[in-house]
Amino acid sequence: MRPPLGSPGGPVTAPKSSMGFVMPIYTICIIVFFVYTLSKIIFKRTAIPYEPVTPDPQFRRRVFRDDSRTSPDKLGHKETDTRDIEIAALRARLEETERAMQRIMGQLAQRDAVLNLP
């Protein structure tokens, strides 16, 4: 049966929602995270976990050494092609490497000669 016009209707049931269950859990999680963050800030460790490392005095020399490369102030004539400069630098490095290899091979030959004597 319907209520007459102008009179209030019956009670309306609210739709079922999971927000009544999710919101308290969400609030508790936020509070726990806030307490955790505060405890991390308040109870910081003051001790240094690692011992200090002294800098290596040879580091700059090893890492930033010139390696016989040509620098822009040693290019000479301004009209030389950059490829020619790179090729000349590569040839110089190749010659240096070949000399080092010959020196190593000579040392190995000497060692083998000493080891094969008996």
N, CA, C and O atoms as a GROMACS GRO file, in nm:
protein
  472
    1MET      N    1   0.083  -0.116   0.000
    1MET     CA    2   0.000   0.000   0.000
    1MET      C    3   0.089   0.124   0.000
    1MET      O    4   0.193   0.128   0.066
    2ARG      N    5   0.048   0.222  -0.073
    2ARG     CA    6   0.125   0.346  -0.086
    2ARG      C    7   0.080   0.448   0.016
    2ARG      O    8  -0.036   0.453   0.055
    3PRO      N    9   0.181   0.532   0.059
    3PRO     CA   10   0.139   0.640   0.150
    3PRO      C   11   0.068   0.750   0.071
    3PRO      O   12   0.096   0.768  -0.047
    4PRO      N   13  -0.024   0.822   0.133
    4PRO     CA   14  -0.093   0.927   0.061
    4PRO      C   15   0.002   1.041   0.024
    4PRO      O   16   0.109   1.056   0.082
    5LEU      N   17  -0.039   1.121  -0.073
    5LEU     CA   18   0.044   1.231  -0.120
    5LEU      C   19   0.066   1.331  -0.008
    5LEU      O   20  -0.026   1.366   0.066
    6GLY      N   21   0.193   1.377   0.004
    6GLY     CA   22   0.225   1.479   0.102
    6GLY      C   23   0.266   1.421   0.235
    6GLY      O   24   0.318   1.493   0.320
    7SER      N   25   0.245   1.297   0.255
    7SER     CA   26   0.284   1.239   0.384
    7SER      C   27   0.421   1.174   0.368
    7SER      O   28   0.459   1.133   0.258
    8PRO      N   29   0.496   1.165   0.477
    8PRO     CA   30   0.630   1.108   0.466
    8PRO      C   31   0.623   0.959   0.434
    8PRO      O   32   0.530   0.889   0.472
    9GLY      N   33   0.723   0.915   0.364
    9GLY     CA   34   0.730   0.774   0.328
    9GLY      C   35   0.788   0.693   0.443
    9GLY      O   36   0.815   0.745   0.550
   10GLY      N   37   0.805   0.567   0.419
   10GLY     CA   38   0.859   0.478   0.521
   10GLY      C   39   1.011   0.492   0.530
   10GLY      O   40   1.072   0.567   0.453
   11PRO      N   41   1.071   0.421   0.622
   11PRO     CA   42   1.216   0.429   0.637
   11PRO      C   43   1.288   0.373   0.514
   11PRO      O   44   1.251   0.269   0.460
   12VAL      N   45   1.392   0.444   0.472
   12VAL     CA   46   1.470   0.402   0.356
   12VAL      C   47   1.600   0.340   0.408
   12VAL      O   48   1.673   0.401   0.486
   13THR      N   49   1.628   0.220   0.364
   13THR     CA   50   1.750   0.153   0.410
   13THR      C   51   1.869   0.206   0.329
   13THR      O   52   1.861   0.227   0.208
   14ALA      N   53   1.979   0.225   0.400
   14ALA     CA   54   2.101   0.274   0.333
   14ALA      C   55   2.164   0.161   0.253
   14ALA      O   56   2.158   0.044   0.293
   15PRO      N   57   2.224   0.197   0.138
   15PRO     CA   58   2.288   0.091   0.061
   15PRO      C   59   2.409   0.037   0.137
   15PRO      O   60   2.479   0.112   0.205
   16LYS      N   61   2.433  -0.092   0.125
   16LYS     CA   62   2.544  -0.152   0.196
   16LYS      C   63   2.674  -0.113   0.127
   16LYS      O   64   2.687  -0.121   0.005
   17SER      N   65   2.772  -0.069   0.210
   17SER     CA   66   2.900  -0.024   0.157
   17SER      C   67   3.011  -0.079   0.244
   17SER      O   68   2.992  -0.102   0.364
   18SER      N   69   3.128  -0.099   0.184
   18SER     CA   70   3.242  -0.149   0.260
   18SER      C   71   3.323  -0.035   0.320
   18SER      O   72   3.424  -0.060   0.386
   19MET      N   73   3.280   0.090   0.299
   19MET     CA   74   3.355   0.203   0.353
   19MET      C   75   3.352   0.205   0.505
   19MET      O   76   3.447   0.253   0.567
   20GLY      N   77   3.250   0.156   0.565
   20GLY     CA   78   3.243   0.150   0.710
   20GLY      C   79   3.346   0.056   0.768
   20GLY      O   80   3.383   0.068   0.884
   21PHE      N   81   3.392  -0.037   0.688
   21PHE     CA   82   3.495  -0.132   0.732
   21PHE      C   83   3.634  -0.085   0.693
   21PHE      O   84   3.729  -0.103   0.769
   22VAL      N   85   3.648  -0.025   0.574
   22VAL     CA   86   3.779   0.012   0.521
   22VAL      C   87   3.835   0.137   0.587
   22VAL      O   88   3.955   0.143   0.613
   23MET      N   89   3.754   0.235   0.615
   23MET     CA   90   3.803   0.363   0.668
   23MET      C   91   3.871   0.350   0.804
   23MET      O   92   3.976   0.412   0.823
   24PRO      N   93   3.819   0.275   0.900
   24PRO     CA   94   3.893   0.261   1.027
   24PRO      C   95   4.028   0.191   1.009
   24PRO      O   96   4.125   0.229   1.074
   25ILE      N   97   4.035   0.092   0.924
   25ILE     CA   98   4.162   0.023   0.900
   25ILE      C   99   4.260   0.119   0.833
   25ILE      O  100   4.378   0.122   0.869
   26TYR      N  101   4.215   0.197   0.739
   26TYR     CA  102   4.299   0.295   0.670
   26TYR      C  103   4.352   0.398   0.770
   26TYR      O  104   4.469   0.435   0.765
   27THR      N  105   4.265   0.444   0.860
   27THR     CA  106   4.306   0.542   0.961
   27THR      C  107   4.410   0.483   1.055
   27THR      O  108   4.508   0.550   1.089
   28ILE      N  109   4.392   0.360   1.098
   28ILE     CA  110   4.488   0.294   1.186
   28ILE      C  111   4.623   0.280   1.115
   28ILE      O  112   4.728   0.300   1.177
   29CYS      N  113   4.622   0.245   0.988
   29CYS     CA  114   4.748   0.232   0.912
   29CYS      C  115   4.821   0.365   0.903
   29CYS      O  116   4.943   0.369   0.915
   30ILE      N  117   4.749   0.472   0.882
   30ILE     CA  118   4.812   0.606   0.876
   30ILE      C  119   4.875   0.641   1.010
   30ILE      O  120   4.986   0.694   1.015
   31ILE      N  121   4.804   0.612   1.119
   31ILE     CA  122   4.857   0.643   1.253
   31ILE      C  123   4.981   0.559   1.281
   31ILE      O  124   5.080   0.611   1.334
   32VAL      N  125   4.979   0.430   1.246
   32VAL     CA  126   5.096   0.344   1.266
   32VAL      C  127   5.215   0.396   1.185
   32VAL      O  128   5.327   0.398   1.236
   33PHE      N  129   5.193   0.437   1.060
   33PHE     CA  130   5.301   0.489   0.978
   33PHE      C  131   5.357   0.619   1.038
   33PHE      O  132   5.478   0.639   1.038
   34PHE      N  133   5.271   0.704   1.088
   34PHE     CA  134   5.314   0.829   1.150
   34PHE      C  135   5.400   0.801   1.273
   34PHE      O  136   5.504   0.864   1.292
   35VAL      N  137   5.357   0.706   1.358
   35VAL     CA  138   5.434   0.671   1.478
   35VAL      C  139   5.568   0.610   1.438
   35VAL      O  140   5.670   0.641   1.500
   36TYR      N  141   5.570   0.526   1.335
   36TYR     CA  142   5.694   0.465   1.286
   36TYR      C  143   5.791   0.573   1.239
   36TYR      O  144   5.909   0.570   1.273
   37THR      N  145   5.741   0.670   1.161
   37THR     CA  146   5.826   0.777   1.111
   37THR      C  147   5.882   0.861   1.226
   37THR      O  148   6.000   0.896   1.225
   38LEU      N  149   5.799   0.893   1.322
   38LEU     CA  150   5.847   0.969   1.437
   38LEU      C  151   5.952   0.892   1.516
   38LEU      O  152   6.051   0.951   1.561
   39SER      N  153   5.932   0.762   1.533
   39SER     CA  154   6.030   0.683   1.608
   39SER      C  155   6.163   0.677   1.532
   39SER      O  156   6.269   0.678   1.595
   40LYS      N  157   6.159   0.671   1.401
   40LYS     CA  158   6.283   0.671   1.322
   40LYS      C  159   6.356   0.805   1.336
   40LYS      O  160   6.478   0.807   1.343
   41ILE      N  161   6.283   0.914   1.341
   41ILE     CA  162   6.345   1.045   1.354
   41ILE      C  163   6.402   1.065   1.494
   41ILE      O  164   6.513   1.116   1.510
   42ILE      N  165   6.326   1.025   1.595
   42ILE     CA  166   6.368   1.048   1.734
   42ILE      C  167   6.485   0.958   1.773
   42ILE      O  168   6.578   1.004   1.838
   43PHE      N  169   6.482   0.832   1.734
   43PHE     CA  170   6.583   0.736   1.776
   43PHE      C  171   6.686   0.710   1.669
   43PHE      O  172   6.719   0.595   1.641
   44LYS      N  173   6.738   0.815   1.607
   44LYS     CA  174   6.843   0.801   1.506
   44LYS      C  175   6.971   0.750   1.569
   44LYS      O  176   7.000   0.780   1.685
   45ARG      N  177   7.047   0.672   1.493
   45ARG     CA  178   7.180   0.630   1.540
   45ARG      C  179   7.277   0.744   1.519
   45ARG      O  180   7.277   0.809   1.414
   46THR      N  181   7.358   0.768   1.619
   46THR     CA  182   7.456   0.875   1.606
   46THR      C  183   7.593   0.821   1.568
   46THR      O  184   7.679   0.899   1.526
   47ALA      N  185   7.616   0.692   1.582
   47ALA     CA  186   7.746   0.634   1.548
   47ALA      C  187   7.760   0.622   1.397
   47ALA      O  188   7.662   0.597   1.326
   48ILE      N  189   7.881   0.641   1.349
   48ILE     CA  190   7.908   0.627   1.206
   48ILE      C  191   7.929   0.478   1.176
   48ILE      O  192   8.014   0.415   1.239
   49PRO      N  193   7.853   0.420   1.082
   49PRO     CA  194   7.864   0.276   1.059
   49PRO      C  195   7.994   0.235   0.989
   49PRO      O  196   8.036   0.120   1.000
   50TYR      N  197   8.058   0.327   0.919
   50TYR     CA  198   8.181   0.295   0.847
   50TYR      C  199   8.294   0.385   0.897
   50TYR      O  200   8.271   0.499   0.938
   51GLU      N  201   8.414   0.332   0.893
   51GLU     CA  202   8.527   0.414   0.933
   51GLU      C  203   8.564   0.508   0.818
   51GLU      O  204   8.547   0.471   0.702
   52PRO      N  205   8.614   0.625   0.846
   52PRO     CA  206   8.647   0.720   0.739
   52PRO      C  207   8.761   0.668   0.652
   52PRO      O  208   8.854   0.603   0.700
   53VAL      N  209   8.752   0.697   0.524
   53VAL     CA  210   8.851   0.652   0.427
   53VAL      C  211   8.938   0.771   0.389
   53VAL      O  212   8.887   0.878   0.357
   54THR      N  213   9.068   0.752   0.393
   54THR     CA  214   9.158   0.860   0.352
   54THR      C  215   9.172   0.859   0.201
   54THR      O  216   9.178   0.753   0.140
   55PRO      N  217   9.177   0.976   0.139
   55PRO     CA  218   9.188   0.979  -0.007
   55PRO      C  219   9.325   0.931  -0.053
   55PRO      O  220   9.426   0.951   0.014
   56ASP      N  221   9.325   0.868  -0.170
   56ASP     CA  222   9.448   0.817  -0.228
   56ASP      C  223   9.521   0.933  -0.296
   56ASP      O  224   9.463   0.998  -0.382
   57PRO      N  225   9.646   0.960  -0.259
   57PRO     CA  226   9.717   1.073  -0.320
   57PRO      C  227   9.752   1.048  -0.467
   57PRO      O  228   9.774   1.144  -0.542
   58GLN      N  229   9.756   0.924  -0.511
   58GLN     CA  230   9.791   0.893  -0.650
   58GLN      C  231   9.668   0.888  -0.741
   58GLN      O  232   9.682   0.870  -0.862
   59PHE      N  233   9.549   0.906  -0.685
   59PHE     CA  234   9.427   0.891  -0.764
   59PHE      C  235   9.421   0.987  -0.882
   59PHE      O  236   9.397   0.945  -0.995
   60ARG      N  237   9.442   1.114  -0.857
   60ARG     CA  238   9.435   1.213  -0.966
   60ARG      C  239   9.536   1.183  -1.074
   60ARG      O  240   9.506   1.197  -1.193
   61ARG      N  241   9.655   1.142  -1.036
   61ARG     CA  242   9.759   1.114  -1.134
   61ARG      C  243   9.721   0.993  -1.220
   61ARG      O  244   9.743   0.993  -1.341
   62ARG      N  245   9.664   0.890  -1.156
   62ARG     CA  246   9.627   0.770  -1.231
   62ARG      C  247   9.506   0.792  -1.320
   62ARG      O  248   9.504   0.746  -1.434
   63VAL      N  249   9.406   0.862  -1.270
   63VAL     CA  250   9.281   0.876  -1.345
   63VAL      C  251   9.288   0.986  -1.450
   63VAL      O  252   9.238   0.969  -1.561
   64PHE      N  253   9.350   1.099  -1.416
   64PHE     CA  254   9.349   1.213  -1.506
   64PHE      C  255   9.484   1.236  -1.574
   64PHE      O  256   9.514   1.349  -1.612
   65ARG      N  257   9.562   1.134  -1.591
   65ARG     CA  258   9.694   1.154  -1.654
   65ARG      C  259   9.678   1.182  -1.802
   65ARG      O  260   9.574   1.156  -1.862
   66ASP      N  261   9.784   1.236  -1.861
   66ASP     CA  262   9.779   1.282  -1.999
   66ASP      C  263   9.784   1.166  -2.098
   66ASP      O  264   9.720   1.174  -2.203
   67ASP      N  265   9.858   1.060  -2.068
   67ASP     CA  266   9.871   0.944  -2.157
   67ASP      C  267   9.925   0.979  -2.295
   67ASP      O  268   9.890   0.912  -2.393
   68SER      N  269  10.006   1.079  -2.304
   68SER     CA  270  10.070   1.119  -2.431
   68SER      C  271   9.968   1.158  -2.538
   68SER      O  272   9.999   1.150  -2.657
   69ARG      N  273   9.852   1.198  -2.499
   69ARG     CA  274   9.753   1.243  -2.597
   69ARG      C  275   9.781   1.389  -2.628
   69ARG      O  276   9.832   1.463  -2.544
   70THR      N  277   9.747   1.428  -2.749
   70THR     CA  278   9.768   1.568  -2.785
   70THR      C  279   9.655   1.650  -2.726
   70THR      O  280   9.539   1.609  -2.730
   71SER      N  281   9.687   1.765  -2.674
   71SER     CA  282   9.586   1.854  -2.618
   71SER      C  283   9.562   1.967  -2.717
   71SER      O  284   9.646   1.991  -2.804
   72PRO      N  285   9.450   2.039  -2.706
   72PRO     CA  286   9.418   2.143  -2.804
   72PRO      C  287   9.523   2.253  -2.816
   72PRO      O  288   9.536   2.315  -2.921
   73ASP      N  289   9.600   2.279  -2.709
   73ASP     CA  290   9.699   2.384  -2.721
   73ASP      C  291   9.824   2.338  -2.794
   73ASP      O  292   9.911   2.420  -2.823
   74LYS      N  293   9.838   2.209  -2.825
   74LYS     CA  294   9.956   2.157  -2.894
   74LYS      C  295   9.924   2.115  -3.038
   74LYS      O  296  10.001   2.040  -3.098
   75LEU      N  297   9.814   2.162  -3.093
   75LEU     CA  298   9.773   2.116  -3.225
   75LEU      C  299   9.858   2.175  -3.336
   75LEU      O  300   9.872   2.113  -3.442
   76GLY      N  301   9.914   2.288  -3.316
   76GLY     CA  302   9.996   2.347  -3.422
   76GLY      C  303   9.911   2.426  -3.519
   76GLY      O  304   9.837   2.516  -3.480
   77HIS      N  305   9.922   2.390  -3.646
   77HIS     CA  306   9.850   2.461  -3.750
   77HIS      C  307   9.700   2.445  -3.733
   77HIS      O  308   9.653   2.334  -3.706
   78LYS      N  309   9.624   2.554  -3.747
   78LYS     CA  310   9.480   2.552  -3.722
   78LYS      C  311   9.401   2.482  -3.831
   78LYS      O  312   9.287   2.443  -3.807
   79GLU      N  313   9.456   2.464  -3.950
   79GLU     CA  314   9.380   2.407  -4.060
   79GLU      C  315   9.390   2.256  -4.068
   79GLU      O  316   9.336   2.197  -4.162
   80THR      N  317   9.456   2.192  -3.975
   80THR     CA  318   9.464   2.046  -3.979
   80THR      C  319   9.328   1.987  -3.943
   80THR      O  320   9.254   2.040  -3.860
   81ASP      N  321   9.299   1.877  -4.007
   81ASP     CA  322   9.172   1.809  -3.987
   81ASP      C  323   9.174   1.737  -3.852
   81ASP      O  324   9.278   1.686  -3.810
   82THR      N  325   9.062   1.733  -3.785
   82THR     CA  326   9.057   1.666  -3.654
   82THR      C  327   9.082   1.517  -3.667
   82THR      O  328   9.135   1.454  -3.576
   83ARG      N  329   9.043   1.459  -3.781
   83ARG     CA  330   9.070   1.315  -3.802
   83ARG      C  331   9.219   1.288  -3.811
   83ARG      O  332   9.267   1.186  -3.761
   84ASP      N  333   9.292   1.379  -3.874
   84ASP     CA  334   9.437   1.362  -3.884
   84ASP      C  335   9.500   1.367  -3.744
   84ASP      O  336   9.593   1.291  -3.715
   85ILE      N  337   9.452   1.454  -3.662
   85ILE     CA  338   9.504   1.466  -3.526
   85ILE      C  339   9.475   1.337  -3.448
   85ILE      O  340   9.561   1.286  -3.376
   86GLU      N  341   9.352   1.286  -3.464
   86GLU     CA  342   9.316   1.163  -3.393
   86GLU      C  343   9.402   1.046  -3.442
   86GLU      O  344   9.445   0.963  -3.361
   87ILE      N  345   9.426   1.039  -3.572
   87ILE     CA  346   9.508   0.931  -3.627
   87ILE      C  347   9.651   0.942  -3.575
   87ILE      O  348   9.712   0.840  -3.541
   88ALA      N  349   9.705   1.063  -3.569
   88ALA     CA  350   9.841   1.080  -3.517
   88ALA      C  351   9.848   1.039  -3.370
   88ALA      O  352   9.945   0.976  -3.327
   89ALA      N  353   9.747   1.074  -3.293
   89ALA     CA  354   9.744   1.036  -3.152
   89ALA      C  355   9.734   0.885  -3.138
   89ALA      O  356   9.799   0.825  -3.052
   90LEU      N  357   9.652   0.823  -3.222
   90LEU     CA  358   9.639   0.676  -3.217
   90LEU      C  359   9.769   0.608  -3.257
   90LEU      O  360   9.806   0.506  -3.199
   91ARG      N  361   9.838   0.663  -3.356
   91ARG     CA  362   9.968   0.605  -3.396
   91ARG      C  363  10.069   0.614  -3.282
   91ARG      O  364  10.144   0.520  -3.256
   92ALA      N  365  10.070   0.728  -3.214
   92ALA     CA  366  10.162   0.745  -3.102
   92ALA      C  367  10.131   0.646  -2.991
   92ALA      O  368  10.222   0.589  -2.932
   93ARG      N  369  10.005   0.626  -2.963
   93ARG     CA  370   9.968   0.529  -2.860
   93ARG      C  371  10.000   0.387  -2.904
   93ARG      O  372  10.040   0.304  -2.822
   94LEU      N  373   9.983   0.358  -3.033
   94LEU     CA  374  10.017   0.225  -3.083
   94LEU      C  375  10.166   0.198  -3.070
   94LEU      O  376  10.207   0.089  -3.030
   95GLU      N  377  10.248   0.298  -3.105
   95GLU     CA  378  10.393   0.281  -3.090
   95GLU      C  379  10.431   0.259  -2.944
   95GLU      O  380  10.516   0.176  -2.913
   96GLU      N  381  10.366   0.334  -2.855
   96GLU     CA  382  10.394   0.317  -2.712
   96GLU      C  383  10.354   0.178  -2.665
   96GLU      O  384  10.426   0.115  -2.586
   97THR      N  385  10.240   0.129  -2.713
   97THR     CA  386  10.196  -0.006  -2.676
   97THR      C  387  10.289  -0.111  -2.732
   97THR      O  388  10.320  -0.209  -2.663
   98GLU      N  389  10.335  -0.093  -2.856
   98GLU     CA  390  10.428  -0.190  -2.914
   98GLU      C  391  10.558  -0.194  -2.835
   98GLU      O  392  10.613  -0.302  -2.812
   99ARG      N  393  10.608  -0.078  -2.792
   99ARG     CA  394  10.731  -0.076  -2.712
   99ARG      C  395  10.710  -0.149  -2.579
   99ARG      O  396  10.797  -0.223  -2.533
  100ALA      N  397  10.595  -0.127  -2.519
  100ALA     CA  398  10.565  -0.195  -2.392
  100ALA      C  399  10.556  -0.346  -2.414
  100ALA      O  400  10.605  -0.423  -2.331
  101MET      N  401  10.494  -0.389  -2.523
  101MET     CA  402  10.484  -0.533  -2.552
  101MET      C  403  10.621  -0.593  -2.577
  101MET      O  404  10.650  -0.704  -2.532
  102GLN      N  405  10.706  -0.522  -2.649
  102GLN     CA  406  10.842  -0.573  -2.673
  102GLN      C  407  10.918  -0.586  -2.541
  102GLN      O  408  10.991  -0.682  -2.520
  103ARG      N  409  10.901  -0.489  -2.455
  103ARG     CA  410  10.967  -0.495  -2.324
  103ARG      C  411  10.916  -0.614  -2.243
  103ARG      O  412  10.996  -0.684  -2.180
  104ILE      N  413  10.786  -0.639  -2.245
  104ILE     CA  414  10.728  -0.753  -2.173
  104ILE      C  415  10.777  -0.884  -2.232
  104ILE      O  416  10.811  -0.977  -2.158
  105MET      N  417  10.780  -0.893  -2.366
  105MET     CA  418  10.827  -1.017  -2.431
  105MET      C  419  10.973  -1.044  -2.398
  105MET      O  420  11.013  -1.158  -2.378
  106GLY      N  421  11.054  -0.937  -2.391
  106GLY     CA  422  11.194  -0.954  -2.354
  106GLY      C  423  11.208  -1.004  -2.211
  106GLY      O  424  11.291  -1.091  -2.184
  107GLN      N  425  11.128  -0.951  -2.121
  107GLN     CA  426  11.133  -0.998  -1.983
  107GLN      C  427  11.088  -1.143  -1.972
  107GLN      O  428  11.145  -1.220  -1.894
  108LEU      N  429  10.985  -1.181  -2.048
  108LEU     CA  430  10.939  -1.320  -2.046
  108LEU      C  431  11.046  -1.413  -2.103
  108LEU      O  432  11.066  -1.523  -2.052
  109ALA      N  433  11.112  -1.369  -2.208
  109ALA     CA  434  11.219  -1.453  -2.266
  109ALA      C  435  11.332  -1.470  -2.167
  109ALA      O  436  11.385  -1.581  -2.154
  110GLN      N  437  11.371  -1.365  -2.096
  110GLN     CA  438  11.474  -1.378  -1.994
  110GLN      C  439  11.433  -1.472  -1.884
  110GLN      O  440  11.514  -1.552  -1.837
  111ARG      N  441  11.308  -1.463  -1.840
  111ARG     CA  442  11.260  -1.550  -1.734
  111ARG      C  443  11.261  -1.696  -1.780
  111ARG      O  444  11.302  -1.786  -1.705
  112ASP      N  445  11.215  -1.720  -1.903
  112ASP     CA  446  11.214  -1.857  -1.954
  112ASP      C  447  11.357  -1.911  -1.967
  112ASP      O  448  11.382  -2.029  -1.941
  113ALA      N  449  11.450  -1.825  -2.009
  113ALA     CA  450  11.589  -1.869  -2.022
  113ALA      C  451  11.646  -1.907  -1.885
  113ALA      O  452  11.720  -2.004  -1.874
  114VAL      N  453  11.612  -1.830  -1.783
  114VAL     CA  454  11.660  -1.860  -1.648
  114VAL      C  455  11.595  -1.988  -1.595
  114VAL      O  456  11.661  -2.068  -1.528
  115LEU      N  457  11.468  -2.009  -1.623
  115LEU     CA  458  11.397  -2.127  -1.574
  115LEU      C  459  11.439  -2.255  -1.646
  115LEU      O  460  11.433  -2.362  -1.587
  116ASN      N  461  11.481  -2.246  -1.770
  116ASN     CA  462  11.518  -2.363  -1.848
  116ASN      C  463  11.665  -2.398  -1.839
  116ASN      O  464  11.708  -2.489  -1.910
  117LEU      N  465  11.745  -2.333  -1.757
  117LEU     CA  466  11.887  -2.361  -1.745
  117LEU      C  467  11.917  -2.500  -1.691
  117LEU      O  468  11.999  -2.568  -1.752
  118PRO      N  469  11.859  -2.548  -1.584
  118PRO     CA  470  11.899  -2.678  -1.528
  118PRO      C  471  11.861  -2.790  -1.616
  118PRO      O  472  11.887  -2.906  -1.584
   0.00000   0.00000   0.00000
